[in-house]
């Protein structure tokens, strides 16, 4: 190969395409490789940058070995043999967040980095809205939808960057050095990619590297920094039984009033928070703690809490009919998310919940669902590739029903749910066995539910998570 390849983008798609475009814009000699024959973004690369070397159909190890550096997309494991061989040969491997950290102007900017097994998108969006409410400019990006390199490609800038980061992104991040970094919670996920839970936790813990303020969940010891950090460490908790956390936010009751307080001052009554569901108490306190760390006032943040109604596919009530709620929690792609949904919603539905679950297990231990299922689920309607694993874990705790499609699951649930109960799609699994993503799964569920309900359909839905 006569041309010296400086950067090889490994894996296209939205993130890989944004990295390739930026690197070409910067004048680097770029190549891309993907295991798929026609990956998303390939046509754009060929049309926009005909000089880029392209190798698809298999990851091109020779191309990687000849590179000065790999830029690995989050969906590609560092254990992929071709990537592993290149790294072993001394070729550095970074990801989009590390690339972003090299080029983002640091003067007069604040970077907030947020990770966790669940609620990342909700808290990231909530913090972004809080910053905007306070009158500052903010860009929300990362795993939440907008690739970080698109910020630089489009010449955008802001006072604050709020980044949702996945464990996959953090694996290849070394120098982000966020002003504020937090792990919201940790529960088993992506264990098909990691060597056990400790490997997954270690990837998440990388978010704290070089940060100014680390924020951890006092209710979840795995979120506490495992390395000695030269930074401020704050904790948050939604448990009234623990000592007051350093940030000073806590849940309190006064008579029949339930409130969130900061030190001795009320921030907001729980009844005035737009998000409902017990699990959102912790999300609100986490957002308040982050907001305090970046200098936002309680008064301003309370306004956002009173208006922020949540995100689609996160415990989204999409219909109510015959005293039955239909709830879309398609983003519940792991056991921790489904447990949080059941524990948060279960007390609201005295006639029980019919749970629609199943998909690709990703190495999950479904026995962790048992306490929440035993407490709140009357029936589980199972779909997808790993439905039998769910059955084995739950068959002593609720009635189990197997169906072959989401449409049949909706029909079956309609006949099972009782007045005063709810049908909850919270799969505890990934979606890619039957759907293009959790959004596709959720959108199909919404359409199916709308077809079997009428009159009490909720325009746009409302969120409880």
C-alpha positions as CSV (number, residue, x, y, z in Angstrom):
1,X,0.0,0.0,0.0
2,X,1.7,3.2,-1.2
3,X,-0.4,5.6,1.0
4,X,0.5,5.8,4.7
5,X,-2.7,5.3,6.6
6,X,-2.7,7.5,9.7
7,X,-6.2,6.6,11.1
8,X,-8.3,3.5,10.6
9,X,-11.9,3.8,11.7
10,X,-13.0,0.4,12.8
11,X,-16.8,0.1,12.5
12,X,-19.0,2.5,10.6
13,X,-22.5,3.4,11.6
14,X,-23.4,6.8,13.0
15,X,-20.4,7.1,15.3
16,X,-17.8,5.7,12.9
17,X,-19.1,8.0,10.1
18,X,-18.8,11.1,12.3
19,X,-15.2,10.1,13.2
20,X,-14.3,9.5,9.6
21,X,-15.7,12.8,8.5
22,X,-13.9,14.7,11.2
23,X,-10.6,13.0,10.5
24,X,-10.9,13.7,6.8
25,X,-11.7,17.3,7.6
26,X,-8.6,17.5,9.7
27,X,-6.5,16.3,6.7
28,X,-5.6,12.8,8.0
29,X,-5.1,9.9,5.6
30,X,-8.1,7.8,6.7
31,X,-9.3,4.2,6.1
32,X,-12.4,2.5,7.3
33,X,-13.1,-1.2,7.8
34,X,-16.2,-3.0,8.9
35,X,-17.2,-6.7,9.2
36,X,-20.5,-6.0,7.4
37,X,-20.8,-6.0,3.6
38,X,-22.8,-2.8,3.5
39,X,-22.6,-1.0,6.9
40,X,-24.6,2.1,7.6
41,X,-22.6,5.2,6.5
42,X,-20.7,3.4,3.7
43,X,-22.4,5.2,0.9
44,X,-21.8,8.5,2.5
45,X,-18.1,7.9,2.9
46,X,-17.7,6.7,-0.7
47,X,-19.6,9.7,-2.0
48,X,-18.0,12.4,0.2
49,X,-14.5,11.1,0.5
50,X,-13.4,9.1,-2.5
51,X,-9.8,9.0,-1.3
52,X,-10.7,7.1,1.8
53,X,-9.5,3.4,1.7
54,X,-12.5,1.2,2.4
55,X,-12.4,-2.5,3.4
56,X,-15.7,-4.2,4.3
57,X,-17.1,-7.7,4.6
58,X,-14.5,-8.5,7.4
59,X,-12.3,-6.5,9.7
60,X,-9.1,-5.9,7.8
61,X,-6.3,-6.8,10.1
62,X,-3.5,-5.8,7.6
63,X,-5.0,-2.4,7.3
64,X,-5.1,-2.0,11.1
65,X,-1.5,-3.3,11.5
66,X,-0.3,-0.6,9.1
67,X,-2.2,2.2,10.8
68,X,-0.7,4.9,13.2
69,X,-3.9,4.7,15.3
70,X,-7.3,3.0,15.4
71,X,-10.5,4.8,16.1
72,X,-12.8,2.0,17.3
73,X,-16.5,2.5,17.2
74,X,-18.4,1.6,20.4
75,X,-20.1,-1.4,18.9
76,X,-16.8,-3.1,18.1
77,X,-15.1,-5.0,21.0
78,X,-11.4,-4.5,21.7
79,X,-11.4,-8.3,21.9
80,X,-12.3,-8.5,18.2
81,X,-9.3,-10.6,16.9
82,X,-8.1,-8.1,14.3
83,X,-8.3,-5.2,16.7
84,X,-6.6,-7.2,19.5
85,X,-3.8,-8.2,17.1
86,X,-3.2,-4.6,16.1
87,X,-3.2,-3.4,19.7
88,X,-0.8,-6.2,20.6
89,X,1.5,-5.0,17.8
90,X,1.6,-1.6,19.4
91,X,-1.1,0.3,17.4
92,X,-3.0,2.6,19.8
93,X,-6.8,2.2,19.9
94,X,-9.0,5.1,20.9
95,X,-12.7,5.9,20.5
96,X,-14.9,8.9,19.6
97,X,-14.9,10.3,23.2
98,X,-11.1,10.3,23.3
99,X,-10.9,11.9,19.9
100,X,-13.4,14.5,21.1
101,X,-11.3,15.2,24.2
102,X,-8.3,16.1,22.0
103,X,-10.1,18.8,20.0
104,X,-12.8,20.3,22.2
105,X,-11.8,23.8,23.5
106,X,-11.4,23.6,27.3
107,X,-11.4,27.3,28.1
108,X,-14.7,28.6,29.5
109,X,-16.4,25.2,29.0
110,X,-17.6,22.6,31.5
111,X,-17.9,18.9,30.6
112,X,-20.4,16.8,32.6
113,X,-20.0,13.0,31.9
114,X,-22.7,10.7,32.9
115,X,-22.8,6.9,32.9
116,X,-24.6,4.0,34.6
117,X,-26.5,0.9,33.8
118,X,-29.9,2.6,33.8
119,X,-31.4,6.1,33.7
120,X,-28.4,7.6,31.8
121,X,-30.5,9.2,29.1
122,X,-33.1,10.5,31.5
123,X,-30.6,12.1,33.9
124,X,-28.5,13.4,31.0
125,X,-31.5,15.1,29.4
126,X,-32.7,16.4,32.7
127,X,-29.4,18.0,33.6
128,X,-29.2,19.5,30.1
129,X,-32.7,21.1,30.6
130,X,-31.6,22.3,34.1
131,X,-28.6,24.1,32.6
132,X,-30.7,25.6,29.8
133,X,-33.3,26.8,32.4
134,X,-30.5,28.5,34.3
135,X,-29.7,30.6,31.2
136,X,-26.6,28.9,30.0
137,X,-25.8,27.4,26.6
138,X,-25.6,23.6,26.6
139,X,-25.0,20.7,24.2
140,X,-26.3,17.2,25.1
141,X,-24.5,14.5,23.2
142,X,-22.8,11.1,23.2
143,X,-24.6,7.8,23.6
144,X,-27.9,9.7,23.8
145,X,-28.1,10.3,20.0
146,X,-25.8,13.1,18.8
147,X,-22.3,11.8,18.2
148,X,-19.8,14.0,19.9
149,X,-17.7,14.4,16.7
150,X,-20.7,16.0,15.0
151,X,-20.4,18.8,17.5
152,X,-17.0,19.6,16.2
153,X,-17.9,18.9,12.6
154,X,-20.7,21.4,12.8
155,X,-18.7,24.0,14.6
156,X,-21.0,24.1,17.6
157,X,-19.9,25.4,20.9
158,X,-21.5,25.9,24.3
159,X,-20.7,26.7,27.9
160,X,-21.7,23.2,29.0
161,X,-21.3,19.8,27.3
162,X,-23.4,17.1,29.0
163,X,-22.3,13.7,27.7
164,X,-24.0,10.3,28.1
165,X,-21.3,7.7,28.0
166,X,-21.6,3.9,27.6
167,X,-19.2,1.4,29.0
168,X,-18.2,0.7,25.4
169,X,-17.2,4.3,24.8
170,X,-15.3,4.5,28.1
171,X,-13.2,1.4,27.2
172,X,-11.3,3.6,24.7
173,X,-11.3,6.9,26.6
174,X,-8.2,8.0,28.4
175,X,-8.1,11.8,28.7
176,X,-11.6,13.1,28.9
177,X,-10.9,14.7,32.3
178,X,-14.5,15.8,32.8
179,X,-15.3,18.6,35.2
180,X,-18.0,16.5,36.7
181,X,-18.3,12.7,36.3
182,X,-20.9,10.4,37.7
183,X,-21.9,6.7,37.7
184,X,-25.6,6.7,38.5
185,X,-26.0,3.0,39.2
186,X,-24.6,-0.4,38.2
187,X,-26.4,-3.7,37.5
188,X,-25.4,-6.6,35.2
189,X,-25.4,-5.7,31.5
190,X,-23.4,-6.5,28.4
191,X,-21.9,-9.5,30.1
192,X,-21.6,-11.1,26.7
193,X,-18.9,-8.6,26.0
194,X,-17.1,-8.5,29.4
195,X,-15.3,-11.1,31.5
196,X,-17.8,-10.9,34.3
197,X,-19.3,-8.1,36.3
198,X,-15.9,-6.8,37.4
199,X,-14.9,-6.1,33.8
200,X,-18.1,-4.1,33.2
201,X,-17.6,-2.1,36.4
202,X,-14.0,-1.4,35.5
203,X,-15.1,0.1,32.2
204,X,-17.6,2.3,33.9
205,X,-15.1,3.4,36.5
206,X,-12.9,4.9,33.8
207,X,-15.3,7.9,33.7
208,X,-13.7,9.2,36.9
209,X,-10.2,9.4,35.5
210,X,-8.8,12.9,35.8
211,X,-12.2,14.5,36.7
212,X,-12.5,17.5,39.0
213,X,-15.6,16.2,40.9
214,X,-16.8,12.6,41.1
215,X,-20.4,12.0,42.0
216,X,-21.4,8.5,43.2
217,X,-24.5,6.7,44.3
218,X,-24.3,6.0,48.1
219,X,-27.0,3.4,47.6
220,X,-24.8,1.5,45.2
221,X,-21.3,0.8,46.4
222,X,-20.0,-0.3,43.0
223,X,-20.4,3.3,41.8
224,X,-17.9,4.7,44.4
225,X,-14.5,5.4,42.9
226,X,-12.3,2.4,43.2
227,X,-9.1,4.3,42.6
228,X,-7.6,7.0,44.8
229,X,-8.7,10.2,43.1
230,X,-7.2,13.7,43.5
231,X,-10.6,15.3,43.3
232,X,-13.8,16.2,45.2
233,X,-16.1,13.3,45.7
234,X,-19.8,13.8,46.3
235,X,-22.5,11.2,46.9
236,X,-26.3,11.1,46.5
237,X,-28.9,8.9,48.0
238,X,-32.6,8.4,47.9
239,X,-32.6,6.4,51.1
240,X,-33.7,8.2,54.2
241,X,-31.9,5.6,56.4
242,X,-28.5,6.7,55.3
243,X,-26.5,9.6,56.7
244,X,-26.9,12.8,54.9
245,X,-24.8,12.7,51.7
246,X,-22.1,15.3,51.1
247,X,-24.2,17.1,48.5
248,X,-26.9,17.6,51.1
249,X,-30.0,16.5,49.1
250,X,-32.4,14.1,50.7
251,X,-36.0,12.8,50.8
252,X,-38.2,13.8,53.7
253,X,-41.7,13.6,54.9
254,X,-43.6,16.2,57.0
255,X,-47.1,15.0,57.8
256,X,-48.6,14.0,54.5
257,X,-46.1,16.0,52.5
258,X,-43.2,14.3,50.8
259,X,-40.4,16.6,49.7
260,X,-36.9,16.8,48.4
261,X,-34.7,19.0,50.6
262,X,-31.3,20.5,50.4
263,X,-29.8,20.7,53.9
264,X,-32.7,22.2,55.8
265,X,-34.5,23.8,52.9
266,X,-37.2,22.4,50.8
267,X,-36.4,22.2,47.1
268,X,-39.6,20.8,45.7
269,X,-42.6,18.7,46.8
270,X,-42.6,15.2,45.3
271,X,-46.1,15.9,44.1
272,X,-44.8,18.7,41.9
273,X,-42.1,16.6,40.1
274,X,-43.4,15.9,36.6
275,X,-41.8,12.4,36.6
276,X,-43.6,9.8,38.7
277,X,-42.5,6.4,39.9
278,X,-40.5,5.8,43.0
279,X,-37.3,5.1,41.0
280,X,-37.3,8.6,39.7
281,X,-36.7,10.0,43.1
282,X,-33.1,8.9,42.8
283,X,-32.9,10.3,39.3
284,X,-34.1,13.7,40.5
285,X,-31.6,13.7,43.4
286,X,-28.8,12.7,41.1
287,X,-29.6,15.5,38.7
288,X,-29.8,18.0,41.6
289,X,-26.4,16.8,42.9
290,X,-24.8,17.3,39.4
291,X,-26.5,20.7,39.1
292,X,-25.1,21.8,42.5
293,X,-21.6,20.7,41.5
294,X,-21.7,22.9,38.4
295,X,-23.2,25.9,40.2
296,X,-27.0,25.8,39.4
297,X,-29.4,27.1,42.0
298,X,-32.0,24.9,43.7
299,X,-34.8,27.4,42.7
300,X,-33.9,27.1,39.0
301,X,-33.5,23.3,39.1
302,X,-36.9,22.9,40.8
303,X,-38.6,24.7,37.9
304,X,-37.1,22.0,35.5
305,X,-38.1,19.2,37.8
306,X,-41.7,20.5,37.7
307,X,-41.8,20.5,33.9
308,X,-39.5,17.7,32.7
309,X,-41.8,14.9,31.6
310,X,-39.3,12.3,30.6
311,X,-38.2,10.4,27.5
312,X,-40.0,8.1,25.1
313,X,-39.7,4.3,25.8
314,X,-38.9,4.9,29.5
315,X,-41.9,3.8,31.5
316,X,-44.1,5.8,29.1
317,X,-47.8,5.4,29.8
318,X,-49.2,5.3,26.3
319,X,-52.9,4.3,27.0
320,X,-55.4,3.9,29.7
321,X,-58.6,2.0,29.1
322,X,-61.0,0.1,31.3
323,X,-58.9,1.0,34.4
324,X,-55.8,-0.6,32.8
325,X,-52.6,1.3,32.0
326,X,-50.4,0.3,29.1
327,X,-46.8,1.2,29.7
328,X,-43.9,1.3,27.2
329,X,-40.5,0.7,28.9
330,X,-38.7,-0.7,25.8
331,X,-35.5,1.0,26.9
332,X,-35.5,-1.6,29.8
333,X,-32.8,-3.6,28.1
334,X,-31.3,-5.2,31.2
335,X,-32.4,-6.7,34.5
336,X,-31.6,-3.5,36.5
337,X,-33.9,-1.4,34.4
338,X,-36.8,-3.9,34.6
339,X,-36.3,-4.2,38.4
340,X,-36.4,-0.4,38.7
341,X,-39.6,-0.2,36.6
342,X,-41.4,-2.9,38.6
343,X,-40.3,-1.5,42.0
344,X,-41.2,2.1,40.9
345,X,-44.6,1.2,39.3
346,X,-45.7,-1.9,41.2
347,X,-47.2,0.0,44.2
348,X,-49.4,2.0,41.9
349,X,-51.2,-1.0,40.4
350,X,-52.9,-3.0,43.1
351,X,-54.3,-5.6,40.7
352,X,-50.9,-6.5,39.5
353,X,-48.7,-6.1,36.4
354,X,-48.7,-8.2,33.3
355,X,-45.0,-8.1,32.2
356,X,-44.0,-8.5,28.6
357,X,-40.3,-9.4,28.5
358,X,-37.7,-11.2,26.4
359,X,-35.2,-10.8,23.7
360,X,-31.4,-11.2,23.8
361,X,-30.1,-11.9,27.3
362,X,-26.6,-10.5,26.9
363,X,-25.4,-12.9,29.6
364,X,-27.9,-11.6,32.2
365,X,-28.8,-13.4,35.4
366,X,-32.6,-13.3,35.4
367,X,-32.9,-14.6,38.9
368,X,-32.2,-11.1,40.0
369,X,-35.8,-10.2,38.8
370,X,-37.4,-12.7,41.2
371,X,-38.1,-10.3,44.2
372,X,-39.7,-7.6,42.1
373,X,-41.6,-10.1,39.9
374,X,-42.9,-12.0,43.0
375,X,-44.1,-8.7,44.5
376,X,-45.8,-7.1,41.6
377,X,-46.2,-9.4,38.5
378,X,-49.2,-11.7,38.1
379,X,-48.3,-12.9,34.6
380,X,-45.2,-12.8,32.4
381,X,-45.7,-12.9,28.6
382,X,-42.4,-13.9,27.1
383,X,-41.0,-13.3,23.6
384,X,-37.7,-13.5,21.8
385,X,-34.5,-15.6,21.6
386,X,-33.9,-16.1,25.3
387,X,-37.4,-16.5,26.6
388,X,-36.6,-19.9,27.9
389,X,-34.0,-18.4,30.2
390,X,-36.6,-16.0,31.6
391,X,-39.0,-18.9,32.1
392,X,-36.5,-20.9,34.0
393,X,-35.8,-18.0,36.4
394,X,-39.4,-16.8,36.9
395,X,-41.7,-19.8,36.6
396,X,-42.2,-20.2,40.4
397,X,-43.1,-16.6,40.9
398,X,-45.8,-15.8,38.3
399,X,-47.8,-17.4,35.5
400,X,-45.7,-17.8,32.4
401,X,-47.0,-17.5,28.8
402,X,-44.9,-17.9,25.6
403,X,-45.8,-16.2,22.3
404,X,-44.0,-15.8,19.0
405,X,-44.4,-12.1,18.4
406,X,-45.0,-8.7,20.1
407,X,-48.4,-8.6,18.5
408,X,-49.4,-11.8,20.1
409,X,-47.9,-10.6,23.4
410,X,-50.2,-7.6,23.3
411,X,-53.3,-9.7,22.5
412,X,-52.4,-12.2,25.3
413,X,-51.8,-9.5,27.8
414,X,-55.1,-7.8,27.0
415,X,-56.9,-11.0,28.1
416,X,-54.8,-11.4,31.3
417,X,-54.6,-8.0,32.8
418,X,-57.2,-7.1,35.5
419,X,-59.0,-3.8,36.2
420,X,-56.7,-1.7,38.3
421,X,-53.6,-3.3,36.8
422,X,-51.1,-2.5,34.1
423,X,-49.4,-4.1,31.1
424,X,-45.7,-3.3,31.1
425,X,-43.3,-3.8,28.3
426,X,-40.0,-3.9,30.1
427,X,-38.0,-6.7,28.3
428,X,-34.9,-6.9,30.5
429,X,-33.2,-7.9,27.2
430,X,-31.7,-6.4,24.0
431,X,-34.0,-6.1,21.0
432,X,-31.9,-7.0,18.0
433,X,-33.3,-10.6,17.7
434,X,-36.7,-9.2,16.5
435,X,-36.3,-5.4,16.1
436,X,-33.8,-2.9,14.7
437,X,-33.4,-1.4,18.2
438,X,-35.3,-0.5,21.4
439,X,-37.0,2.4,19.7
440,X,-38.4,0.1,17.0
441,X,-39.6,-2.3,19.6
442,X,-41.2,0.5,21.6
443,X,-42.8,2.1,18.5
444,X,-44.3,-1.2,17.4
445,X,-45.7,-1.7,20.9
446,X,-47.3,1.8,20.9
447,X,-48.9,1.1,17.5
448,X,-50.2,-2.3,18.6
449,X,-51.6,-0.9,21.9
450,X,-53.3,2.0,20.0
451,X,-54.9,-0.6,17.8
452,X,-56.5,-2.4,20.7
453,X,-57.4,0.6,22.8
454,X,-59.6,3.6,22.1
455,X,-61.1,6.6,23.8
456,X,-58.6,6.8,26.6
457,X,-55.5,6.8,24.4
458,X,-52.9,9.3,25.7
459,X,-51.8,11.8,23.0
460,X,-48.0,11.6,23.0
461,X,-47.9,9.5,26.1
462,X,-46.8,10.5,29.6
463,X,-43.8,9.3,31.5
464,X,-43.3,7.7,34.8
465,X,-39.6,7.1,34.3
